[in-house]
Each structure stands twice: as structure tokens, then as C-alpha cells.
Amino acid sequence: MSTAAESPAAPSLAALKRAVDELCALPSEQMGSSRKKHLRALQGAFERALTKHGLVPDAYDDLTSLLSGPSVTEFLRLASEGRIRGDDKTDRESDAQIRARIRAMEIIAQHTRTPFERPEMPPAPALAPVVPPVTRSLLLEHFKGQVKRDISEPFRVRFLAMYGIVLDTAASSGTLAEQHVAHLARDLSTVRIQRPRQGRMAEPPPVEEWELSPATRDALNAYLPLREQLTRRHQQERQHEQNAVKHLWVSLEHNTRQLPDGTKVTEPPGMRLRARGVQRVFFRAAEALNSEMEQLLEERGAPQIGSEVPEWSPMPTRLEPLRRAVEDELRQREEEHGGVQQVIVLRGRTA
């Protein structure tokens, strides 16, 4: 059996590194970037746990011992106390971080055919309530009209087109971030989307073609000329970044982005919006609606939020509750039409 002093060269850590290297070498279609990040984080956490705290004596010997019940229990105890973080902080790891650690262990165990008994997962947070139809309609009508808050006209135009795609297809922020202009039909009658891979799916999700509603087609007709202006403005400066001009959703202002090596770069308007950028768009839109609705209710002397506007409640600032509400309605509509899954063309809103 090895000793703690030999831990930097412990066979268990060497086996863990080999497994993580193999998994991170898989193409993104088989292993997403988020999963790879969690795997690397787990590798580093196990190295710190073993070298600084020792875990259990057998944990030095091989991967089976490292992923044994006693070793994992001690690892998770240290993690929950914030003692094996890689950012020099001492905050306790959140339930979400602990769940990510356990899922990464499962992936490694499955890949290496190592026995692994999954410990009890911290409870997942309850899903936020879906957004009711009244609130979704108010958001749409609000941005069709005059926006009083500090929201620019280009933001309004882009948001209406993006919101229309969500209402027609239940697309997530990740799906929206990967959309290209080429995914739209020439007459804007349909859009092709491919949803993010879930877990360790063997095959990539199918490409879905959705019919776009007249309202969304009108919104896209207004947005695409704006997008053309934004991408043309710096096209000569970024000829090497072809993806920047292919993506459908682009930035309106200068943005600062951090590269993997920690370097920060300032990007001009017209660059692709990533998932977080899409999320910020919906955050700002919801904030604008909530602010003006509350002001309207105060002006009317309403005794409580929602009393002057039946069923209205503040709009969640996250896209996911909205997306799930639309997804539920589309699923119900499919069931009403006999439950036949329409993989090639899925019909969305018709008005």
C-alpha cells in the first residue's frame, strides 16, 4: 500500500487522469464542454483531497479504491466544507456543485468500468413555476408598443424576433446561441433547430424544422436588416472569424469576453451572442416589463400587484420557466393531434 507522501504519483490519480484525458478527447457530439469542465474540476479536486487531506489509506492504490464508498464519502465531506476548492476560497460547495461532482464520478466509473455506488444526491431545487399565458402575452405586447425604460429600438427589434422563435419552438438559450441565419427558410416560413445534447446521448438530437408564425416572420423581417448592418460594420476586421457573421443572434454593443487562458478581449457589435448573452437579453426584457407594470399599477392605485391586471404576476428574469411553459403547450397541442411526433415539421403558433 502506498503512503501519503507518495500521493503526487499515486496510481489512483494516474488512472483518474488517464480516464479524464480520454473523456475530454471525445468530440463535442459525444461529450459536451460543460461535462469536460466538470471532469477536469473533479480531477483537480481529487488531487487536492489526496495530497492535502489523505482521504482514506486505500484511496492511493487504484481507481476502484479512489471511487470506493469510504473514499467518496470523505471526499464529499471535504467538498461540502469548502476544503478542496481550486480557487483559493473556503466557501462551502453548493448542492449544485456537489451534484456535478457526483455526476462526473459516475461518468468516469462508467467509462472505466469501475464499480461505483452513487452516494445520495443533494436535493435538486424545485423548478420555477412556468410563465402563465397572460404574462407571456403582456411581454410580447409590451415590446411591440412603446418601451419607456432605457431600452433601445435595436434591442426591441432583436428581442421581438428572438422571443418569437422561443414562442414558436420552445428553444433554450443554448439552442438560440447556436442558430445560424442559414437555419431560416428563405421566405422565413420555417426554422431548423437542434437542441443541446442531454447527458451522454449516443446520438446527437435530431434536427427539427418548425413552422414560424406570421408574428415571428414579421419580427425577423425587421431584425435581419439590423443584423446585416451590425455584422457588415466590422466584417473586414474579422475575416478570420467566419462564425461571427453566420450566427443569427448578434450583439448590439461592445462586449468584454474572457478567453480560456484568462485574457480579456473587447468585441465589437455584431459578434455572435453566446448562451449567457441570450440569457441577459431576456433578463433585461423581463426587468423592463416588470418595472413598467409595477409603475402602471401604482399609478392606478392598485392595492397589490396583479389586482388591476387579472392573473398578472412579475415575469421571471430567466428564460427557462418561459421555455418550459411553451414546451408544455406545444406538447399538449401534439397530443390533441393524435400524439404523432412530427420530427420534420413541428407546427408552432399560427397567429
C-alpha positions as CSV (number, residue, x, y, z in Angstrom):
1,M,0.0,0.0,0.0
2,S,1.3,3.5,-0.8
3,T,1.8,6.3,1.7
4,A,0.5,9.9,1.8
5,A,4.0,11.2,0.9
6,E,3.8,9.4,-2.5
7,S,0.4,10.8,-3.3
8,P,1.5,13.1,-6.3
9,A,2.4,9.8,-8.1
10,A,-0.4,7.8,-6.6
11,P,-1.6,5.1,-9.1
12,S,-5.2,6.1,-8.4
13,L,-4.6,9.7,-9.5
14,A,-2.7,8.5,-12.6
15,A,-5.6,6.2,-13.5
16,L,-8.0,9.1,-12.9
17,K,-6.0,11.4,-15.1
18,R,-5.9,8.9,-17.9
19,A,-9.7,8.4,-17.8
20,V,-10.3,12.2,-17.8
21,D,-7.9,12.7,-20.7
22,E,-9.7,10.1,-22.7
23,L,-13.1,11.5,-22.0
24,C,-12.1,15.1,-22.7
25,A,-10.6,13.9,-26.0
26,L,-14.0,12.8,-27.2
27,P,-15.7,15.1,-29.8
28,S,-18.3,17.5,-28.5
29,E,-21.0,15.4,-30.1
30,Q,-20.2,12.7,-27.5
31,M,-19.1,14.8,-24.5
32,G,-20.1,18.4,-24.2
33,S,-17.8,21.2,-23.0
34,S,-19.6,21.6,-19.7
35,R,-19.2,17.9,-18.9
36,K,-15.5,18.1,-19.7
37,K,-15.1,21.1,-17.5
38,H,-16.7,19.2,-14.6
39,L,-14.4,16.2,-15.2
40,R,-11.3,18.3,-15.1
41,A,-12.6,20.0,-11.9
42,L,-13.2,16.7,-10.3
43,Q,-9.7,15.5,-11.2
44,G,-8.1,18.6,-9.6
45,A,-10.3,18.2,-6.5
46,F,-9.3,14.6,-6.0
47,E,-5.6,15.6,-6.4
48,R,-6.0,18.3,-3.7
49,A,-8.0,16.0,-1.4
50,L,-5.5,13.2,-1.7
51,T,-2.4,15.3,-1.3
52,K,-3.6,17.7,1.4
53,H,-6.0,15.5,3.4
54,G,-5.3,11.9,2.6
55,L,-8.8,10.7,2.2
56,V,-8.7,7.1,3.2
57,P,-5.5,4.9,3.0
58,D,-6.7,2.7,0.2
59,A,-7.5,5.7,-2.0
60,Y,-3.9,5.8,-3.2
61,D,-3.9,2.3,-4.7
62,D,-6.2,2.3,-7.7
63,L,-9.2,3.9,-9.3
64,T,-11.5,1.4,-7.7
65,S,-10.3,2.4,-4.2
66,L,-10.4,6.1,-5.1
67,L,-14.1,5.7,-6.0
68,S,-15.0,3.4,-3.1
69,G,-17.7,4.3,-0.7
70,P,-15.5,5.4,2.2
71,S,-13.2,7.5,-0.1
72,V,-16.1,9.2,-1.9
73,T,-17.8,9.9,1.5
74,E,-14.7,11.6,2.8
75,F,-14.2,13.5,-0.5
76,L,-17.7,14.9,-0.4
77,R,-17.4,15.8,3.3
78,L,-14.3,17.9,2.4
79,A,-16.0,19.4,-0.6
80,S,-19.1,20.4,1.4
81,E,-16.8,22.2,3.9
82,G,-15.0,24.1,1.1
83,R,-11.6,22.5,1.8
84,I,-10.7,21.2,-1.7
85,R,-11.8,24.1,-3.9
86,G,-9.4,25.2,-6.7
87,D,-10.0,28.9,-6.4
88,D,-8.4,29.5,-3.0
89,K,-11.8,30.2,-1.5
90,T,-13.1,28.5,1.6
91,D,-16.8,28.8,0.9
92,R,-18.8,25.6,1.2
93,E,-19.6,24.0,-2.1
94,S,-23.2,24.4,-3.1
95,D,-25.6,21.5,-3.6
96,A,-25.3,22.1,-7.4
97,Q,-21.6,21.7,-7.2
98,I,-21.8,18.5,-5.2
99,R,-24.3,17.1,-7.7
100,A,-21.9,18.0,-10.5
101,R,-19.1,16.2,-8.7
102,I,-21.1,13.0,-8.3
103,R,-22.3,13.0,-11.9
104,A,-18.6,13.4,-13.0
105,M,-17.7,10.4,-10.9
106,E,-20.5,8.3,-12.5
107,I,-19.2,9.2,-16.0
108,I,-15.6,8.2,-15.1
109,A,-16.8,4.9,-13.4
110,Q,-18.9,4.0,-16.4
111,H,-16.1,4.8,-18.9
112,T,-13.5,2.7,-17.0
113,R,-16.0,0.0,-15.9
114,T,-15.1,0.8,-12.3
115,P,-17.6,-0.3,-9.6
116,F,-19.3,2.8,-8.2
117,E,-22.1,3.1,-5.7
118,R,-23.6,6.6,-6.2
119,P,-24.0,8.4,-2.9
120,E,-27.2,10.2,-2.1
121,M,-27.5,13.3,-4.2
122,P,-28.3,16.7,-2.6
123,P,-31.9,17.5,-3.4
124,A,-32.3,19.4,-6.7
125,P,-34.1,22.8,-6.4
126,A,-37.7,22.9,-7.3
127,L,-38.4,24.0,-10.9
128,A,-39.6,27.6,-11.1
129,P,-43.3,27.9,-12.0
130,V,-43.9,28.2,-15.7
131,V,-44.9,31.6,-17.0
132,P,-48.7,31.9,-17.5
133,P,-50.1,32.8,-20.9
134,V,-51.3,36.3,-19.7
135,T,-47.8,37.3,-18.6
136,R,-46.2,35.9,-21.8
137,S,-48.7,37.9,-23.9
138,L,-48.0,41.0,-21.9
139,L,-44.3,40.7,-22.6
140,L,-44.9,40.4,-26.3
141,E,-47.4,43.3,-26.5
142,H,-45.2,45.4,-24.3
143,F,-42.3,45.2,-26.7
144,K,-44.5,45.7,-29.7
145,G,-45.5,49.1,-28.2
146,Q,-43.5,52.0,-26.9
147,V,-40.9,51.0,-24.3
148,K,-40.4,53.8,-21.8
149,R,-37.5,52.3,-19.9
150,D,-33.9,52.6,-21.1
151,I,-34.3,50.0,-23.8
152,S,-33.1,51.0,-27.3
153,E,-35.0,50.4,-30.5
154,P,-32.4,47.9,-31.8
155,F,-32.8,45.9,-28.5
156,R,-36.6,45.9,-29.0
157,V,-36.3,44.7,-32.6
158,R,-33.9,42.0,-31.8
159,F,-35.9,40.8,-28.7
160,L,-39.2,40.5,-30.6
161,A,-37.5,38.3,-33.2
162,M,-35.8,36.2,-30.5
163,Y,-38.9,36.0,-28.4
164,G,-41.0,34.9,-31.4
165,I,-38.6,31.9,-32.0
166,V,-39.0,30.9,-28.4
167,L,-42.8,31.1,-28.5
168,D,-42.8,29.0,-31.8
169,T,-40.3,26.4,-30.9
170,A,-39.6,26.4,-27.1
171,A,-35.9,26.9,-27.8
172,S,-33.5,27.3,-24.9
173,S,-30.7,29.9,-24.6
174,G,-28.2,27.3,-25.8
175,T,-30.3,26.4,-28.8
176,L,-30.7,30.1,-29.7
177,A,-27.0,30.7,-29.3
178,E,-26.2,28.0,-31.9
179,Q,-28.7,29.3,-34.6
180,H,-27.3,30.4,-37.9
181,V,-29.0,32.6,-40.5
182,A,-28.9,29.6,-42.8
183,H,-31.2,27.8,-40.5
184,L,-34.0,30.1,-41.6
185,A,-36.0,29.3,-44.8
186,R,-35.5,31.9,-47.5
187,D,-39.1,33.1,-47.0
188,L,-38.8,32.8,-43.2
189,S,-41.7,30.3,-43.2
190,T,-39.7,27.7,-41.1
191,V,-36.6,27.5,-38.9
192,R,-34.4,24.5,-38.2
193,I,-33.1,23.9,-34.7
194,Q,-31.1,21.3,-32.9
195,R,-31.5,21.1,-29.2
196,P,-28.5,20.6,-26.9
197,R,-27.4,17.0,-26.2
198,Q,-28.9,15.7,-22.9
199,G,-26.5,13.8,-20.7
200,R,-24.5,11.1,-22.5
201,M,-26.7,10.7,-25.5
202,A,-25.1,8.3,-28.0
203,E,-26.5,10.1,-31.0
204,P,-26.9,13.9,-31.5
205,P,-30.5,15.2,-31.1
206,P,-32.5,15.3,-34.4
207,V,-32.7,18.5,-36.4
208,E,-36.2,19.8,-36.1
209,E,-37.9,22.1,-38.6
210,W,-40.6,24.3,-37.1
211,E,-43.1,26.5,-38.9
212,L,-42.9,30.1,-37.9
213,S,-45.9,32.2,-37.0
214,P,-46.7,35.4,-39.0
215,A,-45.8,37.5,-36.0
216,T,-42.3,35.9,-35.8
217,R,-41.8,36.3,-39.6
218,D,-42.6,40.0,-39.3
219,A,-40.2,40.3,-36.4
220,L,-37.4,38.6,-38.3
221,N,-38.0,40.8,-41.3
222,A,-37.4,43.8,-39.1
223,Y,-34.4,42.2,-37.3
224,L,-32.4,40.8,-40.3
225,P,-31.6,44.2,-41.9
226,L,-30.4,45.4,-38.4
227,R,-28.2,42.3,-38.1
228,E,-26.8,42.9,-41.6
229,Q,-25.7,46.4,-40.6
230,L,-24.1,45.2,-37.4
231,T,-22.1,42.4,-39.0
232,R,-21.1,44.4,-42.0
233,R,-19.6,47.1,-39.8
234,H,-16.6,45.1,-38.8
235,Q,-16.6,42.3,-41.4
236,Q,-13.2,43.3,-42.8
237,E,-11.6,43.3,-39.4
238,R,-12.7,39.8,-38.6
239,Q,-12.5,37.8,-41.8
240,H,-10.8,35.0,-39.8
241,E,-13.9,34.7,-37.5
242,Q,-16.4,33.4,-40.0
243,N,-18.7,32.1,-37.3
244,A,-19.2,35.6,-36.0
245,V,-21.2,36.5,-39.2
246,K,-23.0,33.2,-39.5
247,H,-24.9,33.2,-36.2
248,L,-28.4,34.6,-36.2
249,W,-28.2,36.5,-32.9
250,V,-25.5,39.1,-32.6
251,S,-24.5,41.8,-30.1
252,L,-25.7,45.4,-30.3
253,E,-22.8,46.9,-28.3
254,H,-19.2,46.4,-27.4
255,N,-18.8,43.4,-25.0
256,T,-15.9,42.1,-23.0
257,R,-15.2,38.4,-23.1
258,Q,-12.7,36.3,-21.1
259,L,-10.7,33.7,-23.1
260,P,-9.9,30.2,-21.7
261,D,-6.4,31.5,-20.7
262,G,-7.9,34.3,-18.7
263,T,-7.2,37.0,-21.2
264,K,-10.0,39.6,-21.6
265,V,-10.8,40.8,-25.1
266,T,-13.3,43.5,-26.2
267,E,-15.5,42.5,-29.0
268,P,-17.3,45.0,-31.3
269,P,-21.0,45.0,-32.0
270,G,-22.1,42.3,-34.5
271,M,-20.4,39.4,-32.8
272,R,-22.4,36.2,-32.0
273,L,-24.4,36.0,-28.8
274,R,-23.4,33.1,-26.6
275,A,-25.9,31.4,-24.3
276,R,-25.2,33.8,-21.4
277,G,-25.7,36.7,-23.8
278,V,-29.1,35.3,-24.8
279,Q,-30.0,35.0,-21.1
280,R,-29.0,38.6,-20.5
281,V,-31.3,39.7,-23.3
282,F,-34.3,38.0,-21.6
283,F,-33.2,39.3,-18.2
284,R,-33.3,42.9,-19.4
285,A,-36.6,42.4,-21.2
286,A,-38.3,40.9,-18.1
287,E,-36.9,43.7,-15.9
288,A,-38.3,46.3,-18.3
289,L,-41.8,44.7,-18.3
290,N,-41.9,44.2,-14.5
291,S,-40.7,47.8,-13.8
292,E,-43.3,49.4,-16.1
293,M,-46.1,47.1,-15.0
294,E,-45.5,47.9,-11.3
295,Q,-45.4,51.6,-12.1
296,L,-48.6,51.3,-14.0
297,L,-50.3,49.5,-11.1
298,E,-49.0,52.2,-8.7
299,E,-50.4,54.9,-10.9
300,R,-53.8,53.2,-10.8
301,G,-53.7,53.0,-7.0
302,A,-53.8,49.2,-7.1
303,P,-53.7,47.8,-3.5
304,Q,-51.5,44.9,-4.6
305,I,-49.6,43.6,-7.5
306,G,-51.8,42.0,-10.1
307,S,-55.1,43.3,-8.9
308,E,-55.6,45.7,-11.8
309,V,-54.4,43.3,-14.4
310,P,-56.1,39.9,-14.0
311,E,-53.7,37.0,-13.5
312,W,-50.6,39.1,-14.0
313,S,-47.6,38.3,-11.9
314,P,-44.0,39.5,-12.3
315,M,-42.2,38.0,-15.3
316,P,-39.3,35.6,-14.3
317,T,-36.0,37.1,-15.4
318,R,-34.8,33.6,-16.5
319,L,-35.6,32.2,-19.9
320,E,-36.1,28.6,-18.7
321,P,-39.5,29.0,-17.0
322,L,-40.8,30.7,-20.1
323,R,-39.4,28.0,-22.4
324,R,-40.9,25.2,-20.3
325,A,-44.3,26.8,-20.4
326,V,-44.2,27.0,-24.2
327,E,-42.9,23.4,-24.4
328,D,-45.9,22.2,-22.3
329,E,-48.3,23.9,-24.6
330,L,-46.7,22.5,-27.7
331,R,-46.7,19.0,-26.2
332,Q,-50.4,19.4,-25.4
333,R,-51.1,20.5,-29.0
334,E,-49.3,17.5,-30.3
335,E,-51.4,15.2,-28.1
336,E,-54.5,16.8,-29.4
337,H,-53.5,15.9,-32.9
338,G,-53.2,12.2,-32.1
339,G,-49.8,12.2,-30.3
340,V,-47.9,11.7,-33.5
341,Q,-44.4,13.2,-33.2
342,Q,-43.7,15.4,-36.2
343,V,-39.9,15.3,-36.5
344,I,-39.5,17.0,-39.8
345,V,-42.0,19.8,-39.4
346,L,-43.4,20.8,-36.0
347,R,-46.2,23.3,-36.2
348,G,-45.9,26.2,-33.7
349,R,-48.1,29.3,-33.2
350,T,-50.4,30.2,-36.1
351,A,-51.2,33.8,-35.2
